Amino acid sequence: MVRNLVVLGGNSHPDLTDTICNHLGVPPSKILLSKFAVGETRVEVMDSVRGKDVFIIQSGGGKVNDHLMELLITISACKTASAKRVTAVLPLFPYSRQSDIPYNKTGAPLAKAPTQLNRNGNYTFDSRPTTPLPGQAESAGMKGGPENLHKKLMDMQLRDQQANGDSQGSPVKMPRRSTIESVTSEKSDYFDDNTLTPTVTNGSANGDKPVAKFHKAPPHFEPQRGYKQWVAQAGTLVADLLTCAGADHIITMDLHDPQYQGFFDIPVDNLYGKHLLRKYIQFHIPNYQNAVIVSPDAGGAKRATAIADALGMPFALIHKERRPTQITDRQNATMMLVGDVADRTAILVDDLADTSNTITRAAKLLKKEGANKVIALVTHGVLSGDAIDRINASAIDKVVVTNSVDQEENKKRCQKLEVLEVGNVFAEVSWVAPSRVVICDIAPRGQSIDNHSRPSEESTTERVSAFYSTIRWLLKMLLDLAGVSGHIAGWLK
């Protein structure tokens, strides 16, 4: 039994909490998790955690928002109860897929997207002139010079006004604030920078001239192309929430974006599930040397090649070719296989399967290219929505996932699903975390953590007995040298 170590489990994965506690030899501490009538989360820690190392087990599957709120309140409750150290164990980290970098429709970061030039060679607001030569004006690279650019900008402005219903009459340049039928209010500053909309009224029968009346028009926002203007930075936000709640340490597995660790001001241990997947390939896939490791996208190529190199297996990659000018937003990108899988077993390796759209489409492509069998190895099997139905109807022969997310209901619905245990991995890390042992040291040279045997109570007793035997032997030698009587020497025996 481990002293000064407390394990608390949330509602996300009770079976995983029991597995970790059984491996550590400690009972799970009592905690009350419920909801008030209004729907607010209620957490009450029933056992004392004063001066102890607390580990809170809560995964990111299922009702993610409720589980995250449970975790935050539990962390705060433990810190309020004078816990020495609080570690949040998150096998699947919530919101880890929402990166802070804005992405456009093609999936590439905007910071790396070059400015495009249209087919006619005309420059728009989204384009950029060519780099001028030394001593040359900046507008020299433009076709027709700056006059042509100003003319095109004016034409674009006129077309925008006509598209908004300003086709009647000629455009009239007005000051930013108009005194014709305008009322100053608190919201006037909101419209200061927007062009006024002219409305031409025909004159009366007496020959009065037409009168142009100007009204405030709602602002016409032109967001930057491809940039998600109103998307919050959820990655930084969740990291700040855990830190502010009082977490001292984070333990997770296979973060979707490894740079997520940089959002924290506290230590984050990102465990790797590739050791478990590699062992499964070695012991459960016959003749695995002739199989092919396949990455379903370029983002997982590093993970897949690490397994392929460790086992000496060939590697293939599925490239997603995205062409936004030809494919609508609702259509999927074209997939292209780079490698040979003909007459072989194809092993898809990925970190997360949510809707399972990627792995099912990849399996269809692999079977089309001549693969005999397709096996998908996934660390986190979220399998939300109609993912189970999609897998059952797909060309995948088997899907292997870990129990970082509860899979009891999924196993009942899918006969192709096989689950690997990761509770022992998190138990080993929880054992060494309070002693500040480097976690990579418990799995030397890429070996799985579950092969490492923690010291048992029997081995500790043997070491203590050997220590006292050595002390008695030293005392006996000293007494013999001093010439002490025999009955004292006999007592030391």
PENOR-V117702 format. One record per residue. N is the residue number from 1. RES is the residue in three letters. SS is DSSP state (a for helix, b for strand, c for the rest). Layout:
N|RES|SS, N|RES|SS
This chain:
1|MET|c, 2|VAL|c, 3|ARG|c, 4|ASN|c, 5|LEU|b, 6|VAL|b, 7|VAL|b, 8|LEU|b, 9|GLY|b, 10|GLY|c, 11|ASN|c, 12|SER|c, 13|HIS|c, 14|PRO|a, 15|ASP|a, 16|LEU|a, 17|THR|a, 18|ASP|a, 19|THR|a, 20|ILE|a, 21|CYS|a, 22|ASN|a, 23|HIS|a, 24|LEU|a, 25|GLY|c, 26|VAL|c, 27|PRO|c, 28|PRO|c, 29|SER|c, 30|LYS|c, 31|ILE|b, 32|LEU|b, 33|LEU|b, 34|SER|b, 35|LYS|b, 36|PHE|c, 37|ALA|c, 38|VAL|c, 39|GLY|c, 40|GLU|c, 41|THR|b, 42|ARG|b, 43|VAL|b, 44|GLU|b, 45|VAL|b, 46|MET|c, 47|ASP|c, 48|SER|c, 49|VAL|c, 50|ARG|c, 51|GLY|c, 52|LYS|c, 53|ASP|b, 54|VAL|b, 55|PHE|b, 56|ILE|b, 57|ILE|b, 58|GLN|c, 59|SER|c, 60|GLY|c, 61|GLY|c, 62|GLY|c, 63|LYS|c, 64|VAL|a, 65|ASN|a, 66|ASP|a, 67|HIS|a, 68|LEU|a, 69|MET|a, 70|GLU|a, 71|LEU|a, 72|LEU|a, 73|ILE|a, 74|THR|a, 75|ILE|a, 76|SER|a, 77|ALA|a, 78|CYS|a, 79|LYS|a, 80|THR|a, 81|ALA|c, 82|SER|c, 83|ALA|c, 84|LYS|c, 85|ARG|b, 86|VAL|b, 87|THR|b, 88|ALA|b, 89|VAL|b, 90|LEU|b, 91|PRO|c, 92|LEU|c, 93|PHE|c, 94|PRO|c, 95|TYR|c, 96|SER|c, 97|ARG|c, 98|GLN|c, 99|SER|c, 100|ASP|c, 101|ILE|c, 102|PRO|c, 103|TYR|b, 104|ASN|c, 105|LYS|c, 106|THR|c, 107|GLY|c, 108|ALA|c, 109|PRO|b, 110|LEU|a, 111|ALA|a, 112|LYS|a, 113|ALA|c, 114|PRO|c, 115|THR|c, 116|GLN|c, 117|LEU|c, 118|ASN|c, 119|ARG|c, 120|ASN|c, 121|GLY|c, 122|ASN|c, 123|TYR|c, 124|THR|c, 125|PHE|c, 126|ASP|c, 127|SER|c, 128|ARG|c, 129|PRO|c, 130|THR|c, 131|THR|c, 132|PRO|c, 133|LEU|c, 134|PRO|c, 135|GLY|c, 136|GLN|c, 137|ALA|c, 138|GLU|a, 139|SER|a, 140|ALA|a, 141|GLY|a, 142|MET|c, 143|LYS|c, 144|GLY|c, 145|GLY|a, 146|PRO|a, 147|GLU|a, 148|ASN|a, 149|LEU|a, 150|HIS|a, 151|LYS|a, 152|LYS|a, 153|LEU|a, 154|MET|a, 155|ASP|a, 156|MET|a, 157|GLN|a, 158|LEU|a, 159|ARG|a, 160|ASP|a, 161|GLN|a, 162|GLN|a, 163|ALA|a, 164|ASN|c, 165|GLY|c, 166|ASP|c, 167|SER|c, 168|GLN|c, 169|GLY|c, 170|SER|c, 171|PRO|c, 172|VAL|c, 173|LYS|c, 174|MET|c, 175|PRO|c, 176|ARG|c, 177|ARG|c, 178|SER|c, 179|THR|c, 180|ILE|c, 181|GLU|c, 182|SER|c, 183|VAL|c, 184|THR|c, 185|SER|c, 186|GLU|c, 187|LYS|c, 188|SER|a, 189|ASP|a, 190|TYR|a, 191|PHE|a, 192|ASP|c, 193|ASP|c, 194|ASN|c, 195|THR|c, 196|LEU|c, 197|THR|b, 198|PRO|b, 199|THR|b, 200|VAL|b, 201|THR|b, 202|ASN|c, 203|GLY|c, 204|SER|c, 205|ALA|c, 206|ASN|c, 207|GLY|c, 208|ASP|c, 209|LYS|c, 210|PRO|c, 211|VAL|b, 212|ALA|b, 213|LYS|b, 214|PHE|b, 215|HIS|b, 216|LYS|c, 217|ALA|c, 218|PRO|c, 219|PRO|c, 220|HIS|c, 221|PHE|c, 222|GLU|c, 223|PRO|c, 224|GLN|c, 225|ARG|c, 226|GLY|c, 227|TYR|c, 228|LYS|c, 229|GLN|c, 230|TRP|c, 231|VAL|c, 232|ALA|c, 233|GLN|c, 234|ALA|a, 235|GLY|a, 236|THR|a, 237|LEU|a, 238|VAL|a, 239|ALA|a, 240|ASP|a, 241|LEU|a, 242|LEU|a, 243|THR|a, 244|CYS|a, 245|ALA|a, 246|GLY|c, 247|ALA|c, 248|ASP|c, 249|HIS|b, 250|ILE|b, 251|ILE|b, 252|THR|b, 253|MET|b, 254|ASP|c, 255|LEU|c, 256|HIS|c, 257|ASP|c, 258|PRO|a, 259|GLN|a, 260|TYR|a, 261|GLN|a, 262|GLY|a, 263|PHE|a, 264|PHE|c, 265|ASP|c, 266|ILE|c, 267|PRO|b, 268|VAL|b, 269|ASP|b, 270|ASN|b, 271|LEU|b, 272|TYR|c, 273|GLY|c, 274|LYS|a, 275|HIS|a, 276|LEU|a, 277|LEU|a, 278|ARG|a, 279|LYS|a, 280|TYR|a, 281|ILE|a, 282|GLN|a, 283|PHE|a, 284|HIS|a, 285|ILE|c, 286|PRO|c, 287|ASN|c, 288|TYR|a, 289|GLN|a, 290|ASN|a, 291|ALA|c, 292|VAL|b, 293|ILE|b, 294|VAL|b, 295|SER|b, 296|PRO|c, 297|ASP|c, 298|ALA|a, 299|GLY|a, 300|GLY|a, 301|ALA|a, 302|LYS|a, 303|ARG|a, 304|ALA|a, 305|THR|a, 306|ALA|a, 307|ILE|a, 308|ALA|a, 309|ASP|a, 310|ALA|a, 311|LEU|a, 312|GLY|c, 313|MET|c, 314|PRO|b, 315|PHE|b, 316|ALA|b, 317|LEU|b, 318|ILE|b, 319|HIS|b, 320|LYS|b, 321|GLU|b, 322|ARG|c, 323|ARG|c, 324|PRO|c, 325|THR|c, 326|GLN|c, 327|ILE|c, 328|THR|c, 329|ASP|c, 330|ARG|c, 331|GLN|c, 332|ASN|c, 333|ALA|c, 334|THR|b, 335|MET|b, 336|MET|b, 337|LEU|b, 338|VAL|b, 339|GLY|c, 340|ASP|c, 341|VAL|c, 342|ALA|c, 343|ASP|c, 344|ARG|c, 345|THR|b, 346|ALA|b, 347|ILE|b, 348|LEU|b, 349|VAL|b, 350|ASP|b, 351|ASP|b, 352|LEU|b, 353|ALA|b, 354|ASP|c, 355|THR|c, 356|SER|c, 357|ASN|a, 358|THR|a, 359|ILE|a, 360|THR|a, 361|ARG|a, 362|ALA|a, 363|ALA|a, 364|LYS|a, 365|LEU|a, 366|LEU|a, 367|LYS|a, 368|LYS|a, 369|GLU|c, 370|GLY|c, 371|ALA|c, 372|ASN|c, 373|LYS|b, 374|VAL|b, 375|ILE|b, 376|ALA|b, 377|LEU|b, 378|VAL|b, 379|THR|b, 380|HIS|b, 381|GLY|b, 382|VAL|c, 383|LEU|c, 384|SER|c, 385|GLY|c, 386|ASP|c, 387|ALA|a, 388|ILE|a, 389|ASP|a, 390|ARG|a, 391|ILE|a, 392|ASN|a, 393|ALA|c, 394|SER|c, 395|ALA|c, 396|ILE|c, 397|ASP|c, 398|LYS|b, 399|VAL|b, 400|VAL|b, 401|VAL|b, 402|THR|b, 403|ASN|c, 404|SER|c, 405|VAL|c, 406|ASP|c, 407|GLN|c, 408|GLU|a, 409|GLU|a, 410|ASN|a, 411|LYS|a, 412|LYS|a, 413|ARG|a, 414|CYS|c, 415|GLN|c, 416|LYS|c, 417|LEU|b, 418|GLU|b, 419|VAL|b, 420|LEU|b, 421|GLU|c, 422|VAL|c, 423|GLY|a, 424|ASN|a, 425|VAL|a, 426|PHE|a, 427|ALA|a, 428|GLU|a, 429|VAL|a, 430|SER|a, 431|TRP|a, 432|VAL|a, 433|ALA|a, 434|PRO|c, 435|SER|c, 436|ARG|c, 437|VAL|c, 438|VAL|c, 439|ILE|a, 440|CYS|a, 441|ASP|a, 442|ILE|a, 443|ALA|a, 444|PRO|a, 445|ARG|a, 446|GLY|a, 447|GLN|c, 448|SER|c, 449|ILE|a, 450|ASP|a, 451|ASN|a, 452|HIS|c, 453|SER|c, 454|ARG|c, 455|PRO|c, 456|SER|c, 457|GLU|a, 458|GLU|a, 459|SER|a, 460|THR|a, 461|THR|a, 462|GLU|a, 463|ARG|a, 464|VAL|a, 465|SER|a, 466|ALA|a, 467|PHE|a, 468|TYR|a, 469|SER|a, 470|THR|a, 471|ILE|a, 472|ARG|a, 473|TRP|a, 474|LEU|a, 475|LEU|a, 476|LYS|a, 477|MET|a, 478|LEU|a, 479|LEU|a, 480|ASP|a, 481|LEU|a, 482|ALA|a, 483|GLY|c, 484|VAL|c, 485|SER|c, 486|GLY|a, 487|HIS|a, 488|ILE|a, 489|ALA|a, 490|GLY|a, 491|TRP|a, 492|LEU|a, 493|LYS|c
